[in-house]
Amino acid sequence: MTAGEARCMRNTVLPDLSAEWSENEARLALDEWRRSGQTIAAFAREHDMSAPRLYWWRKRLPKDGAAPMLSLVPAKIIAQPEMAAVVIRLPSGVAIEMASASPREIAAIVSELERSS
């Protein structure tokens, strides 16, 4: 029995390759790839799947299955203006700069960032 045949025998059922994957299905495929010890390209070839799809999911899903953390730093309000200039810096390095934003707009942005992480 070849190493490839041994790997195929212990594989769990991989997600449908022609359909869109849910996060759980992508995790399953990524877990199988990690257990294989192969490069993504070799694993994708062996299982007749798209390597770019695996790279895409690997970039978006943390290795341990935990959601990426969004953390906020303490801020001190020194005045109560109706509008204020704001910069929100994300852990990825992306900065959202607004020349003027109301507290309601800032709260909506922070709420959406927390929801999407």
N, C-alpha and C positions, 0 to 999 in steps of 0.2 A: 504494500500500500504506500502511495506517495504521500509526502507532507500535505499537499493540496487536498488529496482525498481524505486524509485524517481531519483536516480543518473542516471540510464540508460535512463530515459525519457528525461533528460536535456542534455545528451551527444550529442556532435556533432559527425559526422561520423569519426570514428578512421581510421587510415591508414590500408591498406591491411596488415594483419599480416603475410602473407606468403612471401611477397616481401621485397626487401631491401627498407629502408625508405630514403627519401631525408631529408635534414635538416628541411624543412618546415613541413613534415609529423611527424618527431620526435618531433618538437616543439608542434604540435597539441596534440600528445599523452601525452607529459609531462604537457602541460597546463591542459588537462583533469584530469590527475593524481593529480596535485596540487589542482584543484578545488574540487576533491573528498574528500580530507581530510584523505584519507587512506594511509597506508604504500604502498610502491611500490609493495611489495609482494602480499598484499591483492588486490590492484588494478589489478595487472597482472592476478591473479587467477580469479577475477570476469570477466575480459574481455578476458580470454583465450589467454593471450599473455605471452611472455617470460620476467620475471623480470630482468634477466641479460641484456637483450637488453635495457630496460628502464634505468638501472643503467649506462650502457655504454654511452647512449646518454646524460643522466643528467650530467655526468662528462665532456662531450665535449661541451655542449651548455650552455652558461651563462643563468642565470634565466631571465634577462631582454631582451634577444635577441640581445644584442650588441656583436660585435666581441671582442674577448680578445685583450687587448692592448699590443702592442709590443713597448717598448720605448728604445731609445738609449741614452746613456749618452755622454756628450761632451768628446772629446778626443783631445789631443794636440800632433801634430806631431813635434818631436824635431829633427828629421833627416830624410833624404830621402833615406833610404836603399831600395835596390831592393826587399829584403825579410826581414820579421820581425816575431818575435814570437808574437802570438796573443791569447787572451782568450776572448771569447764572453760568457757572463753570461745571461741566459734567466730568465724571471720572475719566471718560474717554479722551478728554482734552478739548472737546467741543465747547465753545463759549456762545451763549445766547445774550446778545447785547440789545437793550431797548433804550432809546433816547428818553422815552417817557412811558411809564406804565402805572396804572392805578393798583392799589392793593388787591382789588378783585381780580385784575388781569394776572398779577403775579401769583396769587393763590391758585388760579385756574391752571396756569402753566406748571406749577409745582405739583398740583394734584394729578395732572395728566402724566407728568414724568414718573411719579410714584406708581401710578396705575400701569404704565407700560413697561415697567422694569420687572 
